[in-house]
Amino acid sequence: MAKDSDKAGGFTPARSPYGPRPLGALIPALTRPVFRKRSPAGAQLMADWAGVVGPALSGVTTPLRFAAGTLTIGCAGPVAMELTHLAPQLIGRINAHLGKPMVERLRFVQQAQPRPAPAARPAADAPLPAPVEQAVAKVPGEELRAALAKLGRGVYRNRP
């Protein structure tokens, strides 16, 4: 039995299952396992969390999971109470970022927040600011002057 292409004079070979395939055909097989664990909206939200909620809230909260319209947020106990009151505004900001209303509810999970890395501290013998140095120099007694200088370095160590 002849094919239509044979009748027209042209021959079209059957497509080999091992030949080149379009890239678009491979993408679903690669992304399916990833999206099974995290939705694309959840991944985008986790990547842009600081920009969505702002630096103050992003420092004390962490988005954990987004499924079935519920966003689970990890935070410390007292922050959860504050976020409960801010939930409608927070849901509005999140949905505005995603471009459509995807988040319907927020769920808060108590989670210890990692402490920020301490800033580099100056050396213990770092010089004091000039006004403080002059004030300490006027104090009588070598031991008291040394103790006040040490206290001053401790106070100014955490300041930029």
C-alpha positions as CSV (number, residue, x, y, z in Angstrom):
1,M,0.0,0.0,0.0
2,A,1.6,3.3,-1.1
3,K,1.5,6.5,1.0
4,D,0.3,9.8,-0.3
5,S,3.8,11.2,-0.3
6,D,4.9,8.2,-2.5
7,K,2.1,9.1,-5.0
8,A,3.2,12.7,-5.2
9,G,6.7,11.6,-6.1
10,G,8.4,12.6,-2.8
11,F,9.5,10.3,-0.1
12,T,9.2,11.2,3.6
13,P,11.1,8.9,5.9
14,A,9.5,7.8,9.1
15,R,10.7,9.8,12.1
16,S,13.3,7.9,14.1
17,P,12.6,7.6,17.8
18,Y,16.3,8.2,18.4
19,G,16.7,11.3,16.2
20,P,16.9,14.9,17.4
21,R,14.0,16.1,19.4
22,P,12.8,19.6,20.0
23,L,14.0,21.1,23.3
24,G,10.5,22.0,24.3
25,A,9.6,18.3,24.3
26,L,12.3,17.6,26.9
27,I,11.4,20.4,29.4
28,P,8.3,18.8,31.0
29,A,10.1,15.6,31.8
30,L,12.9,17.6,33.5
31,T,10.7,20.1,35.5
32,R,7.9,17.7,36.6
33,P,9.9,16.2,39.6
34,V,10.9,19.7,40.7
35,F,7.4,21.2,40.4
36,R,6.0,18.2,42.3
37,K,7.8,19.5,45.4
38,R,7.5,23.2,44.7
39,S,5.2,25.1,42.5
40,P,6.6,27.7,40.1
41,A,4.8,30.5,42.1
42,G,6.2,29.2,45.3
43,A,9.7,29.1,44.0
44,Q,9.3,32.7,42.6
45,L,8.0,33.8,46.0
46,M,10.8,32.2,47.9
47,A,13.4,33.8,45.6
48,D,11.9,37.3,45.8
49,W,10.8,37.1,49.5
50,A,12.8,40.1,50.7
51,G,11.4,42.3,47.9
52,V,7.9,41.2,48.5
53,V,7.6,41.7,52.2
54,G,10.3,44.3,52.8
55,P,13.6,44.1,54.7
56,A,12.0,44.3,58.2
57,L,9.8,41.3,57.7
58,S,12.1,39.3,55.6
59,G,14.7,39.4,58.4
60,V,12.3,37.6,60.8
61,T,10.3,35.4,58.5
62,T,11.0,32.6,56.0
63,P,8.6,31.2,53.4
64,L,8.5,27.5,53.7
65,R,5.8,26.0,51.5
66,F,3.1,27.1,49.1
67,A,0.4,24.6,48.4
68,A,-3.4,24.7,47.7
69,G,-3.6,28.5,48.2
70,T,-1.9,28.3,51.6
71,L,1.5,29.9,52.2
72,T,3.3,28.5,55.2
73,I,5.7,31.0,56.8
74,G,8.3,30.2,59.4
75,C,8.8,32.9,62.1
76,A,9.4,33.4,65.8
77,G,6.4,33.3,68.2
78,P,5.9,37.0,68.8
79,V,6.3,37.8,65.1
80,A,3.5,35.3,64.3
81,M,1.0,37.4,66.4
82,E,2.0,40.6,64.5
83,L,1.7,38.9,61.1
84,T,-1.7,37.6,62.0
85,H,-2.9,41.2,62.2
86,L,-1.1,42.1,59.0
87,A,-2.3,39.0,57.1
88,P,-4.7,40.8,54.7
89,Q,-2.1,43.4,53.7
90,L,0.6,40.7,53.4
91,I,-1.7,38.5,51.2
92,G,-2.4,41.5,49.0
93,R,1.3,42.3,48.6
94,I,2.1,38.7,47.8
95,N,-0.7,38.3,45.2
96,A,0.3,41.6,43.6
97,H,3.8,40.3,43.2
98,L,2.6,37.1,41.7
99,G,0.3,38.9,39.3
100,K,-2.9,37.0,40.3
101,P,-4.7,36.0,43.5
102,M,-3.0,32.7,44.4
103,V,-2.5,33.0,48.1
104,E,-5.7,32.7,50.1
105,R,-4.4,31.9,53.6
106,L,-1.3,32.3,55.6
107,R,-0.2,29.6,58.0
108,F,2.5,30.5,60.6
109,V,4.9,27.9,62.0
110,Q,7.2,28.6,64.9
111,Q,10.8,28.4,63.8
112,A,14.0,29.7,65.3
113,Q,15.5,32.4,63.1
114,P,19.1,32.2,62.3
115,R,21.1,35.0,63.8
116,P,22.8,37.4,61.4
117,A,26.5,37.1,61.1
118,P,28.3,39.5,63.4
119,A,29.9,42.4,61.7
120,A,33.7,42.5,61.7
121,R,34.7,44.0,65.0
122,P,37.6,46.4,65.3
123,A,40.6,45.3,67.3
124,A,40.5,45.7,71.1
125,D,43.2,48.5,70.8
126,A,41.3,50.5,68.2
127,P,41.5,54.2,68.8
128,L,38.6,56.0,70.4
129,P,36.9,59.0,68.8
130,A,38.8,62.2,69.5
131,P,36.2,63.7,72.0
132,V,36.0,60.5,74.0
133,E,39.8,60.2,74.0
134,Q,40.1,63.8,75.4
135,A,37.5,63.2,78.0
136,V,39.2,60.0,79.2
137,A,42.6,61.8,79.3
138,K,41.3,64.3,81.8
139,V,40.3,61.6,84.3
140,P,42.7,61.3,87.3
141,G,44.1,57.9,88.1
142,E,45.7,55.4,85.7
143,E,43.5,52.4,86.5
144,L,40.3,54.4,86.2
145,R,41.5,56.0,82.9
146,A,42.4,52.5,81.6
147,A,39.0,51.1,82.6
148,L,37.1,54.0,81.0
149,A,39.1,53.6,77.8
150,K,38.3,49.9,77.7
151,L,34.6,50.6,78.3
152,G,34.7,53.2,75.5
153,R,36.2,50.8,73.1
154,G,33.5,48.2,74.0
155,V,30.8,50.8,73.4
156,Y,32.2,52.1,70.1
157,R,33.1,48.6,68.8
158,N,29.5,47.9,67.6
159,R,29.1,51.3,66.0
160,P,30.1,52.1,62.4
